Amino acid sequence: MNAKRLSAAALLMLCLLLAATSTAAIRHVRPDHPLASDDGDGGAQRPWRTLSHAARHLQPGDTLLIAAGIYRDSLVLPQRAWSASTPTTIAGEGLVELRGTDLVGGWERLGGGVLVKHGWNSEPQQVVVHGKLLVQAGGTVFDGYPQRGDHPLAGLHRGEGGIWPGRTPGGLAALTPGGFWYDSATRSLYLRLPATTALPEIEVATRTWLLRAENVSGLVVRNLRFRYANTSTMSRQGAVTIKGHGNTLEMLAVLDADGVGIELEGDGNVIRQCTVMRAGYLGIKARGAQNLIADNRVSHNNVRGFNKWWEAGGMKFIGNGGLRQSRVAANEVAYNNGDGIWFDWGNDDNQVERNRVAYNTGFGVHYEASARGVITQNRIFGNGQRGVYLSHSRDSVVTRNLIVANGLEGIVAIDEQRTDPQGLLDLRPWRNRISGNVLAWNKGPALILPGARYRNVSDDNVYLQDDAEPGPLFAMGWPKTWNRPQPISAWRAREGQDIGSRVISKRMEATMRNALAQRSLEIDFSRIERLAGAAAPALAGQARTSRSLPR
């Protein structure tokens, strides 16, 4: 390459990359080392003592190794352009846990098990005693919600208790054992515990982020555990937040975060083999193109009772173009208080495959106001609402899924006459194809689908229903040319749908019924799949593949 032809900006970037590569080093954080000091060079003989110092001094291309232990500290990288020709790696050696809480002493006893800490300047979202989270009374999030009347979220979901219907009323008089309340007027933090002679070890959330990096490329973070945070006092970001391109999070555990567990923004990023459990309102949030979210366990999120119609549950992808040309694959998304996997507004050309989506209180897979999704080879069962929900979405394929015993319909596509205020999105449910699926014992109609008017097609599915029931029912999506659920004979005659589909009358076996009642994830569906395959084999190759999906 002729350097004379390079622009000044390109030359500067090349110099930065060469410099980063030439100075890359292996750094260590090992607080128990006798020579550990933040005045050291971070090498094996003079390791750093704190994570916060390491984050400030880590250079692109470096490898940071963190010794096993519990760290009441955070990794917040400086906000500057961050890239190198080799990855920058942050990894734990053994069990490394970053906590967003500090041990707090100096409590005053008020009697009746009530303790107070005066002079507490920032509202905490979490207090932990003996490893157990106390129940928050009152409280505000996101810079003043719901107390601020002018808050930008104040008008949302008014008829459903706002965005945080699970909020417990506050006040010292209402404080119950096992709870905490922050009095912002006097800057006092109150706890009510069982009356004991010994004061317990008390942890209070103080750190906004446990890991934060913005404008980064080529960052790899692996083998770390993050627990507790104080993110939601001011921010809607994740306790672990990465913004940039070509970054990888793998083998992480994010537990008991107060708001969002992991947030990822940018292109070509990966979240792989991570566990996100018991987040305050959402497990994983992501946006960008060419991303891979695979082999993760996302469960029991939205423990603080946020409104599931707003932004709560397992995974949600929304805004700024949403998620595009990306794969959500082989994840276990279960027991979340809300939807399991939710694409909302402007997502495009995504593949949702081989996930196990179960026992979420909302929809299993929700593809809303988005386009060209391929939802294939998933097992979706025991969810509180619809199995697969295409709300105002178009050009999508739902194929070769097992959809069993969900609380509402099996598969639904609808048109509620919504329009994009900016006129950028076509929200009509056009040209969706439903084929090769097994739908068994879902409550309500098996399928709701706008038919010929929108060029949607449903065919070659297998429907299982108890002998005592009238058989699977079908209805048109809105607008309702006919909306009363009808048997398959009327569906075929009137709409020309499911001509090649099969209906099998079969009662659910007792072992499966018991397993579903016990909310077990380990259910043997092989007999259903064999029965369905013998009746009408799923169409091989039916799922459309994208030319641009990362593998």
C-alpha positions as CSV (number, residue, x, y, z in Angstrom):
1,M,0.0,0.0,0.0
2,N,1.3,3.5,-0.9
3,A,1.4,5.5,2.3
4,K,1.3,8.7,0.4
5,R,-2.2,7.9,-0.7
6,L,-3.5,7.3,2.8
7,S,-5.5,10.0,4.4
8,A,-4.2,11.6,7.6
9,A,-7.0,9.8,9.6
10,A,-6.1,6.4,8.0
11,L,-2.4,6.9,8.8
12,L,-3.2,7.8,12.4
13,M,-5.3,4.7,12.8
14,L,-2.6,2.5,11.3
15,C,-0.1,3.9,13.7
16,L,-2.4,3.3,16.6
17,L,-2.9,-0.3,15.6
18,L,0.8,-0.9,15.1
19,A,1.6,0.7,18.5
20,A,-1.1,-1.3,20.2
21,T,0.2,-4.6,18.7
22,S,3.8,-3.8,19.6
23,T,3.1,-3.0,23.2
24,A,0.5,-5.7,24.0
25,A,1.3,-7.5,27.2
26,I,-0.1,-10.0,29.7
27,R,-1.3,-8.1,32.9
28,H,-2.4,-9.6,36.2
29,V,-4.7,-8.6,39.0
30,R,-3.8,-10.6,42.1
31,P,-4.6,-8.8,45.4
32,D,-3.2,-11.5,47.6
33,H,0.3,-11.4,46.0
34,P,2.9,-10.0,48.4
35,L,4.1,-7.5,45.9
36,A,0.6,-6.6,44.5
37,S,0.3,-2.8,44.0
38,D,-1.4,-0.4,41.7
39,D,1.9,1.3,41.4
40,G,3.4,-1.9,39.8
41,D,3.5,-2.8,36.1
42,G,0.8,-5.4,36.3
43,G,3.3,-8.2,35.4
44,A,3.4,-11.6,37.0
45,Q,6.0,-10.4,39.6
46,R,4.3,-7.1,40.4
47,P,0.6,-7.6,39.7
48,W,-2.1,-4.9,40.1
49,R,-4.2,-4.9,43.2
50,T,-7.6,-3.5,41.9
51,L,-9.8,-4.1,38.9
52,S,-10.6,-0.4,38.6
53,H,-6.9,0.5,38.2
54,A,-6.4,-2.4,35.7
55,A,-9.4,-1.1,33.6
56,R,-7.9,2.4,33.4
57,H,-4.5,1.1,32.4
58,L,-5.2,-1.8,30.1
59,Q,-4.2,-1.2,26.5
60,P,-5.7,-2.6,23.3
61,G,-4.3,-6.0,22.6
62,D,-3.4,-6.7,26.2
63,T,-4.5,-9.8,28.1
64,L,-5.7,-9.2,31.7
65,L,-5.8,-12.3,34.0
66,I,-7.8,-11.9,37.2
67,A,-7.0,-14.2,40.1
68,A,-9.8,-16.1,41.9
69,G,-11.7,-14.3,44.6
70,I,-14.5,-11.9,45.4
71,Y,-13.9,-8.3,44.1
72,R,-16.0,-5.4,45.3
73,D,-14.8,-3.4,42.3
74,S,-15.7,-2.9,38.7
75,L,-14.2,-3.0,35.2
76,V,-15.1,0.3,33.5
77,L,-12.9,0.9,30.5
78,P,-12.1,4.5,29.5
79,Q,-14.4,5.9,26.9
80,R,-12.1,6.1,23.9
81,A,-11.6,4.3,20.6
82,W,-10.4,0.9,21.5
83,S,-9.2,-1.6,18.9
84,A,-6.2,-3.7,18.0
85,S,-5.0,-6.2,15.5
86,T,-5.2,-8.9,18.2
87,P,-8.1,-9.3,20.7
88,T,-8.0,-7.6,24.0
89,T,-8.8,-10.3,26.6
90,I,-10.1,-10.1,30.1
91,A,-10.3,-13.5,31.8
92,G,-10.8,-15.0,35.2
93,E,-8.4,-17.6,36.6
94,G,-10.7,-19.9,38.7
95,L,-13.8,-18.5,40.3
96,V,-13.8,-14.7,40.0
97,E,-16.8,-12.8,41.2
98,L,-17.3,-9.0,40.8
99,R,-19.9,-7.7,43.2
100,G,-21.8,-4.4,43.0
101,T,-22.2,-4.3,46.8
102,D,-20.0,-3.0,49.6
103,L,-20.0,-4.2,53.2
104,V,-21.5,-1.4,55.3
105,G,-21.2,-0.9,59.0
106,G,-22.1,1.9,61.4
107,W,-25.8,1.1,61.7
108,E,-28.0,2.6,64.4
109,R,-30.6,0.4,66.1
110,L,-34.1,1.9,66.4
111,G,-35.8,-1.1,68.0
112,G,-38.2,-3.6,66.6
113,G,-35.5,-4.9,64.3
114,V,-35.2,-1.6,62.5
115,L,-31.7,-0.3,61.6
116,V,-30.8,3.0,60.0
117,K,-27.7,4.3,58.3
118,H,-27.7,8.1,58.0
119,G,-25.8,10.1,55.4
120,W,-26.4,7.7,52.5
121,N,-26.2,9.9,49.5
122,S,-27.5,7.7,46.6
123,E,-30.5,5.5,46.5
124,P,-29.6,1.8,46.6
125,Q,-31.6,-0.7,44.6
126,Q,-30.3,-3.8,46.5
127,V,-29.5,-4.7,50.1
128,V,-28.1,-8.1,50.9
129,V,-28.1,-9.8,54.3
130,H,-26.6,-13.3,54.8
131,G,-26.6,-13.7,51.0
132,K,-30.3,-12.9,50.7
133,L,-31.7,-9.9,48.9
134,L,-34.1,-7.8,51.0
135,V,-37.4,-6.6,49.5
136,Q,-37.2,-3.0,48.4
137,A,-40.0,-0.7,49.7
138,G,-40.8,2.3,47.7
139,G,-37.9,3.2,45.5
140,T,-37.4,5.1,42.3
141,V,-35.6,4.0,39.1
142,F,-34.3,5.6,35.9
143,D,-33.7,9.1,37.5
144,G,-37.0,9.4,39.4
145,Y,-39.6,7.1,38.1
146,P,-42.4,6.9,39.3
147,Q,-42.2,9.9,41.7
148,R,-41.3,12.5,39.0
149,G,-44.5,13.6,37.3
150,D,-42.5,14.8,34.2
151,H,-40.6,11.6,33.8
152,P,-40.5,10.4,30.1
153,L,-41.8,7.0,31.1
154,A,-44.6,8.4,33.3
155,G,-47.4,8.0,30.7
156,L,-46.6,4.4,29.7
157,H,-49.1,1.6,30.6
158,R,-51.1,3.8,32.9
159,G,-54.0,1.3,33.0
160,E,-51.7,-1.5,34.0
161,G,-49.9,0.1,36.9
162,G,-47.3,1.8,34.8
163,I,-44.0,0.2,33.8
164,W,-43.4,-1.1,37.4
165,P,-46.6,-2.5,38.8
166,G,-44.6,-4.8,41.2
167,R,-43.3,-1.8,43.1
168,T,-43.9,-2.1,46.9
169,P,-45.2,1.1,48.6
170,G,-42.6,2.7,50.8
171,G,-42.4,4.5,54.1
172,L,-41.0,3.6,57.5
173,A,-44.3,2.7,59.0
174,A,-45.0,0.1,56.2
175,L,-41.6,-1.5,56.4
176,T,-41.9,-5.2,57.0
177,P,-39.3,-7.7,58.2
178,G,-36.9,-8.5,55.4
179,G,-37.3,-5.1,53.7
180,F,-35.4,-1.9,53.2
181,W,-36.5,1.7,52.4
182,Y,-34.5,4.7,51.4
183,D,-35.6,8.1,52.6
184,S,-34.2,10.6,50.0
185,A,-35.3,13.6,52.0
186,T,-33.1,12.7,55.0
187,R,-30.6,10.6,53.1
188,S,-31.2,7.7,55.4
189,L,-31.3,4.0,54.6
190,Y,-33.6,1.9,56.8
191,L,-33.7,-1.9,57.2
192,R,-36.0,-4.1,59.2
193,L,-34.6,-7.4,60.2
194,P,-35.5,-10.1,62.8
195,A,-34.4,-8.8,66.2
196,T,-31.1,-10.5,67.0
197,T,-28.3,-9.8,69.5
198,A,-25.6,-9.8,66.8
199,L,-25.6,-7.3,63.9
200,P,-25.4,-9.3,60.6
201,E,-23.1,-8.6,57.7
202,I,-24.9,-6.1,55.5
203,E,-24.1,-5.5,51.8
204,V,-25.5,-2.4,50.0
205,A,-25.4,-2.0,46.2
206,T,-23.2,0.9,45.3
207,R,-21.8,0.3,41.8
208,T,-23.7,1.3,38.6
209,W,-21.8,-1.0,36.2
210,L,-19.8,-4.1,36.9
211,L,-18.4,-4.2,33.4
212,R,-18.7,-1.4,31.0
213,A,-16.9,-0.7,27.7
214,E,-18.1,1.7,24.9
215,N,-16.6,2.3,21.5
216,V,-14.6,-0.9,21.7
217,S,-13.7,-3.5,19.1
218,G,-12.1,-6.9,19.6
219,L,-12.7,-7.2,23.3
220,V,-13.0,-10.8,24.7
221,V,-14.3,-11.3,28.2
222,R,-14.6,-14.8,29.6
223,N,-14.9,-16.8,32.8
224,L,-16.2,-14.1,35.2
225,R,-19.1,-14.0,37.5
226,F,-21.0,-10.7,38.2
227,R,-23.5,-10.4,41.1
228,Y,-25.6,-7.5,42.3
229,A,-25.6,-3.9,40.9
230,N,-27.0,-0.5,41.3
231,T,-27.5,0.3,37.7
232,S,-31.2,1.1,37.6
233,T,-31.1,4.1,39.9
234,M,-30.1,6.3,37.0
235,S,-29.6,4.1,34.0
236,R,-31.5,1.5,31.9
237,Q,-28.3,-0.2,30.7
238,G,-27.0,-3.5,31.8
239,A,-24.9,-4.3,34.8
240,V,-22.6,-5.7,32.0
241,T,-22.7,-3.2,29.1
242,I,-20.6,-3.5,25.9
243,K,-21.0,-1.2,23.0
244,G,-18.9,-1.6,19.9
245,H,-18.1,-4.2,17.2
246,G,-16.6,-7.6,17.1
247,N,-16.7,-8.2,20.8
248,T,-17.2,-11.5,22.6
249,L,-18.7,-12.3,26.0
250,E,-18.4,-16.0,26.9
251,M,-18.7,-18.2,29.9
252,L,-20.0,-15.4,32.1
253,A,-22.5,-15.5,34.9
254,V,-24.6,-12.4,35.6
255,L,-26.7,-13.0,38.7
256,D,-29.1,-10.9,40.7
257,A,-28.5,-7.7,38.7
258,D,-30.9,-5.0,39.7
259,G,-32.1,-4.1,36.2
260,V,-30.7,-5.6,33.0
261,G,-28.2,-8.4,33.1
262,I,-26.3,-8.0,29.8
263,E,-26.6,-5.3,27.3
264,L,-24.8,-5.5,23.9
265,E,-24.9,-2.9,21.1
266,G,-23.0,-3.0,17.8
267,D,-22.2,-5.4,15.0
268,G,-20.5,-8.7,14.9
269,N,-20.7,-9.3,18.6
270,V,-21.1,-12.6,20.4
271,I,-22.8,-13.7,23.7
272,R,-22.0,-17.3,24.2
273,Q,-22.3,-19.9,27.0
274,C,-23.4,-17.3,29.5
275,T,-25.8,-17.6,32.4
276,V,-28.1,-14.6,33.2
277,M,-30.5,-15.2,36.2
278,R,-32.7,-13.2,38.5
279,A,-32.1,-9.8,36.8
280,G,-34.4,-7.1,38.0
281,Y,-36.4,-6.8,34.8
282,L,-34.6,-8.2,31.8
283,G,-31.9,-10.8,31.2
284,I,-30.3,-9.8,27.8
285,K,-30.8,-6.8,25.7
286,A,-29.0,-6.4,22.3
287,R,-29.1,-4.5,19.0
288,G,-27.0,-4.4,15.9
289,A,-26.2,-6.6,12.9
290,Q,-24.4,-9.9,12.4
291,N,-24.6,-10.8,16.1
292,L,-24.7,-14.3,17.6
293,I,-26.5,-15.1,20.9
294,A,-26.0,-18.8,21.5
295,D,-25.9,-21.5,24.1
296,N,-26.9,-19.2,26.9
297,R,-29.1,-19.9,29.9
298,V,-31.5,-17.0,30.6
299,S,-33.9,-17.7,33.4
300,H,-36.0,-16.4,36.3
301,N,-35.6,-12.7,35.2
302,N,-37.8,-9.8,36.1
303,V,-37.8,-10.5,39.8
304,R,-38.8,-6.9,40.6
305,G,-42.1,-7.1,38.8
306,F,-41.8,-4.7,35.9
307,N,-44.5,-4.6,33.3
308,K,-44.0,-7.4,30.9
309,W,-45.7,-5.3,28.1
310,W,-43.0,-2.7,28.5
311,E,-39.6,-4.4,28.6
312,A,-39.2,-7.4,30.9
313,G,-38.5,-11.1,30.8
314,G,-35.8,-13.1,29.2
315,M,-34.4,-11.5,26.0
316,K,-35.5,-8.3,24.2
317,F,-34.2,-6.7,21.0
318,I,-35.5,-3.3,20.2
319,G,-34.7,0.2,18.8
320,N,-32.1,1.8,16.6
321,G,-32.7,-0.7,13.9
322,G,-33.1,-3.5,16.4
323,L,-31.3,-6.8,15.7
324,R,-30.4,-7.6,12.1
325,Q,-29.0,-10.6,10.2
326,S,-28.3,-12.2,13.6
327,R,-28.8,-15.6,15.1
328,V,-30.4,-16.5,18.5
329,A,-29.6,-20.2,18.8
330,A,-29.6,-23.1,21.2
331,N,-30.4,-21.0,24.2
332,E,-32.4,-22.1,27.3
333,V,-34.9,-19.3,28.0
334,A,-37.1,-20.4,30.9
335,Y,-39.1,-19.3,33.9
336,N,-38.9,-15.6,33.1
337,N,-41.6,-13.2,34.3
338,G,-42.5,-11.9,30.8
339,D,-41.8,-13.0,27.3
340,G,-39.0,-15.5,26.6
341,I,-37.4,-14.2,23.3
342,W,-38.9,-10.8,22.2
343,F,-38.0,-8.9,19.0
344,D,-39.8,-5.5,19.1
345,W,-39.8,-2.9,16.4
346,G,-37.5,-2.8,13.4
347,N,-35.7,-6.1,13.7
348,D,-34.9,-7.7,10.4
349,D,-33.6,-11.0,8.9
350,N,-32.9,-12.9,12.1
351,Q,-32.8,-16.7,12.7
352,V,-34.2,-18.1,15.9
353,E,-33.3,-21.7,16.0
354,R,-33.0,-24.7,18.3
355,N,-33.9,-22.8,21.5
356,R,-35.7,-24.3,24.4
357,V,-38.3,-21.7,25.5
358,A,-40.4,-22.8,28.4
359,Y,-42.5,-21.6,31.4
360,N,-42.2,-17.9,30.7
361,T,-45.3,-16.0,31.9
362,G,-45.7,-14.3,28.6
363,F,-45.2,-15.3,25.0
364,G,-42.6,-17.9,24.1
365,V,-41.1,-16.3,20.9
366,H,-42.5,-12.8,20.1
367,Y,-41.5,-11.3,16.7
368,E,-43.2,-7.9,16.8
369,A,-43.2,-5.1,14.2
370,S,-40.3,-6.8,12.5
371,A,-39.5,-8.6,9.2
372,R,-37.9,-11.7,7.7
373,G,-37.6,-13.8,10.8
374,V,-36.9,-17.5,10.5
375,I,-38.2,-19.3,13.6
376,T,-37.2,-22.9,13.3
377,Q,-36.5,-26.1,15.3
378,N,-37.4,-24.6,18.6
379,R,-39.1,-26.4,21.5
380,I,-41.6,-24.0,22.9
381,F,-43.7,-25.3,25.8
382,G,-45.5,-24.4,29.0
383,N,-45.4,-20.6,28.4
384,G,-48.3,-18.6,29.9
385,Q,-49.4,-17.0,26.6
386,R,-48.9,-17.7,22.9
387,G,-46.2,-20.1,21.7
388,V,-45.1,-18.0,18.7
389,Y,-46.5,-14.5,18.1
390,L,-46.0,-12.6,14.9
391,S,-47.4,-9.3,15.8
392,H,-47.4,-6.9,12.7
393,S,-44.5,-8.8,11.2
394,R,-44.0,-9.8,7.6
395,D,-42.0,-12.2,5.3
396,S,-41.3,-14.5,8.2
397,V,-41.1,-18.3,8.3
398,V,-42.2,-20.4,11.3
399,T,-41.2,-24.0,10.5
400,R,-40.2,-27.3,12.2
401,N,-41.0,-26.1,15.7
402,L,-42.5,-28.2,18.5
403,I,-45.1,-26.0,20.3
404,V,-46.8,-27.7,23.2
405,A,-49.1,-26.9,26.0
406,N,-48.8,-23.1,26.0
407,G,-51.5,-21.1,27.9
408,L,-53.0,-19.5,24.8
409,E,-52.8,-20.2,21.1
410,G,-50.0,-22.1,19.4
411,I,-49.1,-19.7,16.6
412,V,-50.6,-16.3,16.0
413,A,-50.1,-13.6,13.4
414,I,-52.3,-10.5,13.6
415,D,-53.0,-7.1,12.1
416,E,-54.4,-4.6,14.6
417,Q,-54.1,-1.7,12.1
418,R,-51.0,-0.2,13.7
419,T,-48.9,2.1,11.7
420,D,-45.4,3.5,12.1
421,P,-45.6,7.2,13.0
422,Q,-42.5,7.8,11.0
423,G,-43.7,5.9,8.0
424,L,-40.5,3.7,7.9
425,L,-41.9,0.3,8.8
426,D,-44.6,-1.7,6.9
427,L,-46.5,-3.2,9.8
428,R,-48.9,-5.3,7.8
429,P,-48.5,-9.1,8.4
430,W,-47.6,-9.9,4.8
431,R,-46.3,-13.2,3.2
432,N,-45.6,-15.2,6.4
433,R,-45.3,-19.0,6.0
434,I,-46.2,-21.5,8.7
435,S,-45.2,-25.0,7.8
436,G,-43.8,-28.3,9.2
437,N,-44.7,-27.5,12.8
438,V,-46.1,-29.8,15.5
439,L,-48.7,-28.0,17.6
440,A,-50.0,-30.0,20.5
441,W,-52.5,-29.3,23.3
442,N,-52.2,-25.5,23.3
443,K,-55.1,-23.7,24.9
444,G,-57.3,-21.7,22.5
445,P,-57.1,-21.9,18.8
446,A,-54.1,-23.7,17.4
447,L,-53.5,-21.0,14.8
448,I,-54.6,-17.5,14.0
449,L,-53.4,-16.2,10.7
450,P,-54.5,-13.5,8.2
451,G,-54.9,-15.6,5.1
452,A,-55.1,-15.0,1.3
453,R,-55.7,-11.2,1.7
454,Y,-52.1,-10.9,3.1
455,R,-50.7,-13.8,1.1
456,N,-49.9,-15.8,4.3
457,V,-49.7,-19.6,4.0
458,S,-50.1,-22.3,6.6
459,D,-49.6,-26.0,5.5
460,D,-48.0,-29.3,6.2
461,N,-48.3,-28.9,10.0
462,V,-49.4,-31.6,12.5
463,Y,-52.0,-30.8,15.1
464,L,-52.4,-33.0,18.2
465,Q,-55.6,-32.7,20.3
466,D,-57.2,-34.7,23.1
467,D,-59.9,-37.1,22.0
468,A,-62.5,-35.3,24.2
469,E,-62.0,-32.0,22.5
470,P,-63.5,-30.8,19.2
471,G,-60.2,-30.7,17.4
472,P,-57.8,-27.8,16.6
473,L,-59.5,-24.5,15.9
474,F,-58.4,-21.8,13.5
475,A,-59.3,-18.1,13.0
476,M,-58.4,-15.2,10.9
477,G,-56.1,-12.5,12.2
478,W,-57.4,-9.0,12.5
479,P,-59.1,-7.2,10.7
480,K,-61.6,-9.9,11.3
481,T,-63.4,-11.0,8.2
482,W,-64.3,-14.0,10.3
483,N,-62.9,-14.3,13.7
484,R,-64.9,-17.0,15.5
485,P,-62.6,-20.1,15.8
486,Q,-63.6,-22.8,13.3
487,P,-62.6,-26.4,12.8
488,I,-60.1,-27.3,10.2
489,S,-62.7,-28.3,7.6
490,A,-64.1,-24.7,7.6
491,W,-60.6,-23.3,7.6
492,R,-59.7,-25.3,4.5
493,A,-62.9,-24.5,2.7
494,R,-63.0,-20.8,3.4
495,E,-59.3,-19.9,3.4
496,G,-57.6,-22.7,1.5
497,Q,-55.1,-23.2,4.4
498,D,-53.6,-26.3,5.9
499,I,-54.7,-28.5,3.0
500,G,-51.8,-30.8,3.6
501,S,-51.8,-30.6,7.4
502,R,-52.8,-33.6,9.6
503,V,-54.9,-33.7,12.7
504,I,-54.2,-36.4,15.3
505,S,-56.6,-37.2,18.2
506,K,-54.4,-38.2,21.1
507,R,-54.6,-37.7,24.8
508,M,-51.6,-36.3,26.5
509,E,-49.8,-39.0,28.4
510,A,-49.8,-38.8,32.2
511,T,-46.0,-38.6,32.4
512,M,-45.9,-35.6,30.2
513,R,-48.9,-34.0,32.0
514,N,-47.1,-34.4,35.3
515,A,-43.8,-33.1,34.0
516,L,-45.6,-30.0,32.6
517,A,-47.4,-29.5,35.9
518,Q,-44.0,-29.7,37.7
519,R,-42.5,-27.2,35.2
520,S,-39.8,-29.6,34.3
521,L,-37.4,-28.7,31.4
522,E,-36.5,-32.3,30.9
523,I,-39.5,-33.7,29.0
524,D,-39.2,-36.5,26.5
525,F,-41.0,-35.2,23.3
526,S,-39.5,-37.9,21.1
527,R,-42.8,-40.0,21.0
528,I,-44.7,-36.9,19.8
529,E,-42.1,-36.1,17.2
530,R,-42.1,-39.7,15.9
531,L,-45.9,-39.8,15.8
532,A,-46.0,-36.5,13.9
533,G,-43.2,-37.5,11.6
534,A,-45.0,-40.6,10.6
535,A,-48.2,-38.7,9.9
536,A,-46.7,-35.8,7.9
537,P,-42.9,-35.4,8.0
538,A,-41.7,-31.9,8.5
539,L,-40.6,-30.4,5.2
540,A,-36.8,-30.7,5.0
541,G,-35.2,-27.4,3.9
542,Q,-38.3,-25.4,4.4
543,A,-36.6,-22.8,6.6
544,R,-35.2,-20.0,4.5
545,T,-31.5,-19.3,5.2
546,S,-30.0,-15.9,5.0
547,R,-26.9,-15.2,3.0
548,S,-25.5,-13.0,5.7
549,L,-26.1,-15.0,8.9
550,P,-23.0,-15.5,11.1
551,R,-22.2,-19.2,11.9
